[in-house]
Amino acid sequence: MKFDILILAAGFGSRLKSFTRQKPKALVEYKSKKLIEIQLSHIDKKYIHQVIVVTGYKSSILENYLKNKFFGLKFIFVKNLNFKKNSSGQSFFYAYKFIKTHQYIHLNCDCIFSKKHISNLLFSNFNNVISVRNDIKLTHRSENAEVYQNKIKKMTLEKNQRAKYRAFGVAKISKKEMLKNIDLYKNLNESEKFEINYFSLIRKNIESGSIYNILKSNKYNLTEINTQVDKKKSKILC
């Protein structure tokens, strides 16, 4: 089975600004490898149908790098011309029509993972799976998940006693659920469309009954490089 891979890579990466003045966040290096290089090199190419990349900040640098580095892969580049103002929900809206496979792999460009983790995600028996960790301190504004029998009962941006897991932007999502997320997006007002991130759409649909299973991971197999501190302290095996 082959999957479309969607990578959201339009933003500034402002919390990594000492590294992103001359390049997009996806090209920030971790252990001498670029973040997006780690992502794509850890997915077995025989399971990739195509790679859809939403670009914005310094888009031409990222596009040229990918075409030269991974010339064996089929890329579709979708420009988010509003990247200075909008969020990942609108980035996804620009790209969703290019997704053709029954399930796709959703990646935020600042999340990196081991080969073991992404293989477990690809071959999970469940249609909708979100990567999580419970060995990490939960905070307000992170995607905190309440889980029962390996299913997400609720996702919240608030820290509470029931939420034991943090959700990451590494997921497998069915086309059916993707379209439910898009329908929800289309019903927002124009201001909300600019502000909402994609996982907020998932969060709202979980509240309405959508079922997402979790894929548990740890600091050696899944992390997010969102700040300079993350870059220094991460222990993922590359």
N, C-alpha and C positions, 0 to 999 in steps of 0.2 A: 504493500500500500504506500502511495506517495502523498505527501502533504504540501500544500502551499505554506510558505513561511512568511509571516508578516512581521516586519521590524519597524517600530515607531521610532524615528530618529530625527525629528524636526526641531526639537527645542534647543535653547541656548546652552544648557548645562551651566547655569549661572553659579551654582554652588561648587563648580570645578573651574571657575573662571581663570585661574592661573594656568590651567592646561588647555583652555578652550578659546583663548584669544585668537589663535590662528587656525583652529580646526574645530570641527563639530565634536560633540561629546562621544559619539560612536567611535572616534579615532583616538580617544585618550588611551594611553598605554597602561597596561597592568602586567607586571612581570615580563616586560619587553614585548608584549603582544597587544594589539589593539582590541578594544572590547568587542567590536563587531567581528573581528578576525577570530576571536575565541569562540563566539557564538556559532559562526558558520563552519569552522573547522571541527567543531565537536559534534556536528550533525552529519551522519553518514549520507553522502551525496545520493546514494541510490534510493533514499526515502524522500528526496526533495523534488517536487514537481516544478516549482518556481519560487523565487524570492521577491516579495513585494516590499519595497523600502519607501517609507514616507520621509521625505527630506524637507529641510527648511533652511536652517542656519548653515551657511557655507556648503550648500548642497552640491555644487560642482566638484568640490574637493572629495566629498564622500563618494559620489557617483564614479568619478575617475578611479579612485582607489579600488572600489569593488569590481569594476569591470576589468581592471588590470590584474588584480590579485586572484579573483575567482572566475576566470574566463570560461570555465566549464559549466557554470551555472547560468540559468536564464533569470535575468533581472527585469523587474518592472519598477521604474522609479516614479513615484507620485509626489508632486511638489505641493507642500502646504504653504501657500503664499501668505497666509495669515499667521505664520508661526510666532510673530512678535506679540500677538494678542490672544490667540486661542490655546486650547488644551488638547489632550490626546483623544477626547471624544470626537472632535471635529477632524482630527488627523485620520482617525479610523473611518469616518464617514466618507472622506475623499477616496479611500482605498478599498472599501469593502466590495465594490462591484467587480474588482479584479480577482477576487477569491473564487476559485472554481472547484476545489476539492471538497469532499463531504465533511471533512474535518480540517482545520488549519491550526498551525502553531503560532501563537501570539507571543511576541517578544518585545519588551521594552529594551531599548538599546543599551541601557545602563545595567542590565542584569546579565550576569555570567554564570555558567554552570559547567559541571563536569560532563564527560561523555556518558558516564553511568547515569546521571540524573536525566539527561535529555532522552537517553534510550528508554528509561523507565516511563517517561512521559509518552513517547511515541507508541509504546507497546502496552500502555494501560488498557484494560478491558472496558474502561468507561469512556463515554462520549465527550464529557465535559469535565476537565480536570484542571485544577489550579495548584501550582506549587506553593508549598508553605513550609515554614520552620517554626518550631516551638522552643528553640534554644537561643532565642534572641529577645532582648528587652522590647516590650511593646510600648508605643508612645501614642500620644494624641496625634492625629493626622496621618498615621500609617494605616494600611489596610489590615485591620484586626479581624480575625475570623473566629466565630463561635462554631464549634464542630461537634457533631454527634454521629457516631458510627461511621466515621470517615466521610461524612457529608457536611457541607457548609450550611448551617442553619441561618446564620446571619453574618454579614460583614458590616463593620462599622469603623468610622474614623475616630471613634472615642475609645479610650482605654477603659476597660471594665473587667470585673472578676471572671466573667463567663468567657471572654475571648482569650484563648490560650495560644493562638497561632497568628503569625504574620503572613499575609498573602503576598506573593511576588508576581511581577509581570512576566511570568513564564507559564504559559497555559496551553492546553489543547481544547479547542472549542468547536462544536458541531456547527454546520451551516444553519441548522434550525435555530439554535440559540443565538447565533450571530444575527440572524434576521430579526429575532425578537429584540435584540439590543438596538438594532438600527431603527425598528419601528418606534421604540421608546424615544430614541434620539430625535426622530422626525417630529414627534409631538411636543417637543420642547419649544419654548419661545426663543427668539433670536439671541437674547442675552445668555440664556442658559446653554444654548448650543456652543457658544464661545467658551464658556467657563467649565463645562463638565469634562471630567476625564473618563476614559473608557471603562475603568473598573467601577466607576459610580453607576454606569448603566447596568453592569452585571449585578452590582449590589442591589439595585432597585428591582431587578427581575428575580433575584433570589427571594426577596421579600414577597414577590407575587407567585412564588412556587417553583421557579426554575431549580433544577438539581445540578449541583456541581460537587464532584468528589474532590478530595485532596490528594496530593502526592507529597508525602513528608520528606523533608530533606534536612541538611545540616550545614554548618559553616564551611565544611570541606567540599561541598558539592553544589552549593547555591549561594549567591550573594548579590548585592546591589552596590555598584560604585557610584554613589550619588554625591559624595562629598570627599574632600581631601582626606578626612579621617578614615572613611571607608577604604580608600585606596591604600592607606598605610597598614590598616589592621586586618584586611581580608586575608583569609587563609585558603581560598579555593585552590584546588589542584588543577593546574593548567596543562 
